[in-house]
Amino acid sequence: MLHEPASSSGKDLAGPYKMQLGVKMFFLYLLFYTGFVAINLIAPQAMGAILFAGLNLATVYGFSLIIVALILALVYDALCRRKENQLSKNEK
């Protein structure tokens, strides 16, 4: 039994755009994450500072890392879909 794609796919015309966008977004997130690591290395006591509602910086920053990653994923998906639709219209 062969396991092949349900439908054949052609060349991904948006491939270079997706790769460039992905690398840019990776470095954006890397900067944000580097800030988290830097605070832990340089001033770990700062992570215990209460920001609001009894939550410390470590908790708020940690959840922010997760939320930002999800937002970047949604933005990446939206931008890639738009580029694919644009290129498919130009191809026709």
ROZAKE-369962 format. One line per field, with one value per residue (C-alpha): residue in one letter; x, y, z. Coordinates in nm, 4 decimals, decimal comma. Layout:
N
residu (A | ...)
x (X | ...)
y (Y | ...)
z (Z | ...)
//
This chain:
92
residu (M | L | H | E | P | A | S | S | S | G | K | D | L | A | G | P | Y | K | M | Q | L | G | V | K | M | F | F | L | Y | L | L | F | Y | T | G | F | V | A | I | N | L | I | A | P | Q | A | M | G | A | I | L | F | A | G | L | N | L | A | T | V | Y | G | F | S | L | I | I | V | A | L | I | L | A | L | V | Y | D | A | L | C | R | R | K | E | N | Q | L | S | K | N | E | K)
x (0,0000 | 0,1440 | 0,1115 | 0,1020 | -0,0518 | -0,4253 | -0,3684 | -0,0620 | 0,0967 | 0,2982 | 0,5839 | 0,5286 | 0,5614 | 0,5394 | 0,8211 | 1,0934 | 0,8543 | 0,7536 | 1,1139 | 1,2186 | 0,9168 | 0,9792 | 1,3427 | 1,2473 | 0,9818 | 1,2224 | 1,4744 | 1,1982 | 1,0969 | 1,4613 | 1,5091 | 1,2068 | 1,3287 | 1,6825 | 1,5397 | 1,3913 | 1,7215 | 1,9198 | 1,7050 | 1,7547 | 2,1320 | 2,1930 | 1,9335 | 1,7519 | 1,6053 | 1,4086 | 1,2022 | 1,0452 | 0,9133 | 0,5347 | 0,3892 | 0,0129 | -0,2566 | 0,0063 | 0,1913 | 0,5669 | 0,7756 | 0,8762 | 0,5126 | 0,4044 | 0,7073 | 0,6682 | 0,3037 | 0,3931 | 0,6442 | 0,3691 | 0,1147 | 0,3612 | 0,4538 | 0,0855 | 0,0300 | 0,3357 | 0,2081 | -0,1308 | 0,0300 | 0,2636 | -0,0310 | -0,2342 | 0,0534 | 0,1437 | -0,2165 | -0,2448 | 0,0771 | -0,0349 | -0,3715 | -0,2008 | 0,0382 | -0,2369 | -0,4414 | -0,1361 | -0,0698 | -0,4139)
y (0,0000 | 0,3334 | 0,6371 | 0,9330 | 1,2789 | 1,2877 | 1,5414 | 1,6327 | 1,9624 | 2,1726 | 2,4092 | 2,6397 | 2,9848 | 3,1483 | 2,9333 | 3,1997 | 3,4528 | 3,2058 | 3,1238 | 3,4896 | 3,5765 | 3,2792 | 3,3755 | 3,7364 | 3,6266 | 3,3790 | 3,6555 | 3,8817 | 3,6105 | 3,5349 | 3,8967 | 3,8707 | 3,5403 | 3,6752 | 3,9472 | 3,6810 | 3,4939 | 3,8156 | 3,9212 | 3,5789 | 3,6002 | 3,9642 | 4,0303 | 3,7114 | 3,8827 | 4,1075 | 3,8077 | 3,8037 | 4,1589 | 4,1725 | 4,3465 | 4,3266 | 4,1053 | 3,9304 | 3,7985 | 3,8314 | 3,9257 | 3,5649 | 3,4554 | 3,7518 | 3,7278 | 3,3495 | 3,3741 | 3,6607 | 3,4348 | 3,1802 | 3,4389 | 3,6154 | 3,2808 | 3,2100 | 3,5584 | 3,5269 | 3,1911 | 3,3415 | 3,6399 | 3,4082 | 3,1974 | 3,5010 | 3,6595 | 3,3335 | 3,2695 | 3,6207 | 3,5763 | 3,2362 | 3,3789 | 3,6759 | 3,4524 | 3,2111 | 3,5013 | 3,6311 | 3,2851 | 3,2553)
z (0,0000 | -0,1064 | 0,1132 | -0,1166 | -0,0890 | -0,1525 | -0,4263 | -0,6194 | -0,5331 | -0,7678 | -0,7074 | -0,4114 | -0,5664 | -0,2235 | -0,0836 | -0,0848 | 0,0708 | 0,3426 | 0,4220 | 0,4423 | 0,6574 | 0,8851 | 0,9398 | 1,0179 | 1,2649 | 1,4227 | 1,4914 | 1,6265 | 1,8725 | 1,9479 | 2,0598 | 2,2884 | 2,4343 | 2,4729 | 2,6949 | 2,9222 | 2,9436 | 2,9931 | 3,2862 | 3,4441 | 3,3964 | 3,4841 | 3,7539 | 3,8565 | 4,1615 | 3,9240 | 3,8151 | 4,1600 | 4,1300 | 4,1490 | 3,8436 | 3,8875 | 4,0393 | 4,2502 | 3,9447 | 3,9297 | 3,6267 | 3,5604 | 3,5293 | 3,3201 | 3,0886 | 3,0590 | 2,9582 | 2,7256 | 2,5491 | 2,4863 | 2,3735 | 2,1428 | 1,9837 | 1,9142 | 1,7727 | 1,5475 | 1,4223 | 1,3355 | 1,1627 | 0,9694 | 0,8556 | 0,7489 | 0,5571 | 0,3832 | 0,2832 | 0,1432 | -0,0581 | -0,1896 | -0,2973 | -0,4604 | -0,6529 | -0,7588 | -0,9012 | -1,0902 | -1,2310 | -1,3881)
//
